Amino acid sequence: MLIDTESKLLYVGEAASLIERLRQEHLSIPNWDYFRYNVLPDEIAPHRKTFERMMIRDFASVLENKENIDAIRISDYRLANDKIDVR
């Protein structure tokens, strides 16, 4: 997760190589100033993209988001991801 604490944006993503991914430009959240990550167990790691999509969809249900999916808005933070699966 990347977080922009000033603009109150949250971005959820996955990466095979965290260091390479953090070095890339993130157009959805260019001014992130905090990150958090999880390392998946080896037997689950091949499914990391599925977990990413699930997490994005879960956050979209509780945070304002770009797809205008109904959310209960538990925070002033907004989800910065551009693509959100609706199911």
C-alpha positions in Angstrom: 0.0 0.0 0.0 1.2 3.5 -0.8 -0.3 6.4 1.2 -0.2 10.1 0.5 -0.9 11.5 4.0 -1.3 15.1 2.8 -3.9 14.4 0.1 -5.3 11.4 2.0 -4.9 8.9 -0.8 -4.4 5.2 -0.5 -3.1 3.0 -3.3 -3.2 -0.8 -3.2 -0.8 -2.8 -5.5 1.2 -5.9 -5.8 4.8 -6.6 -6.9 7.1 -9.5 -7.6 10.0 -7.2 -6.7 9.1 -4.6 -4.1 12.2 -2.5 -4.5 11.7 -2.2 -8.3 8.1 -1.4 -7.9 8.8 1.4 -5.4 11.3 2.9 -7.8 8.6 3.2 -10.5 6.5 6.3 -11.1 3.0 6.0 -9.6 0.7 8.3 -11.6 -2.3 7.5 -9.4 -0.5 8.6 -6.2 2.6 10.6 -7.2 3.3 12.1 -3.8 3.1 9.1 -1.6 5.1 9.5 1.6 4.3 6.2 3.4 4.2 2.6 2.4 3.3 -0.7 4.0 3.7 -4.2 2.6 3.0 -7.9 3.4 5.1 -10.8 2.2 2.9 -13.7 1.2 3.8 -17.3 2.1 5.4 -19.2 -0.8 2.3 -21.3 -1.5 0.1 -18.2 -1.8 2.5 -16.0 -3.7 1.5 -17.2 -7.1 -2.0 -15.8 -6.4 -0.8 -12.3 -5.4 -2.7 -10.6 -8.3 -5.9 -12.2 -7.1 -5.3 -10.9 -3.5 -4.5 -7.4 -4.9 -7.8 -7.3 -6.8 -9.7 -8.5 -3.7 -8.0 -5.8 -1.5 -8.8 -3.0 -3.9 -12.4 -4.1 -4.1 -12.6 -4.3 -0.3 -11.1 -0.8 0.1 -13.5 0.5 -2.5 -16.4 -0.6 -0.3 -15.3 1.6 2.6 -13.4 4.5 0.9 -14.4 7.1 -1.7 -13.1 5.9 -5.0 -12.6 6.8 -8.7 -15.3 4.4 -9.9 -18.0 6.0 -7.7 -18.8 2.6 -6.2 -21.0 3.0 -3.1 -18.9 3.1 0.0 -19.7 3.5 3.6 -16.8 6.0 4.0 -15.1 5.0 7.2 -12.3 7.6 6.6 -11.5 10.9 4.9 -9.0 8.9 2.8 -9.8 8.1 -0.8 -8.8 5.1 -2.8 -6.4 6.1 -5.6 -6.5 3.0 -7.7 -7.8 3.5 -11.3 -9.1 0.0 -11.8 -11.6 -1.5 -9.4 -13.3 -4.8 -10.1 -17.0 -4.5 -9.2 -17.4 -8.2 -8.3 
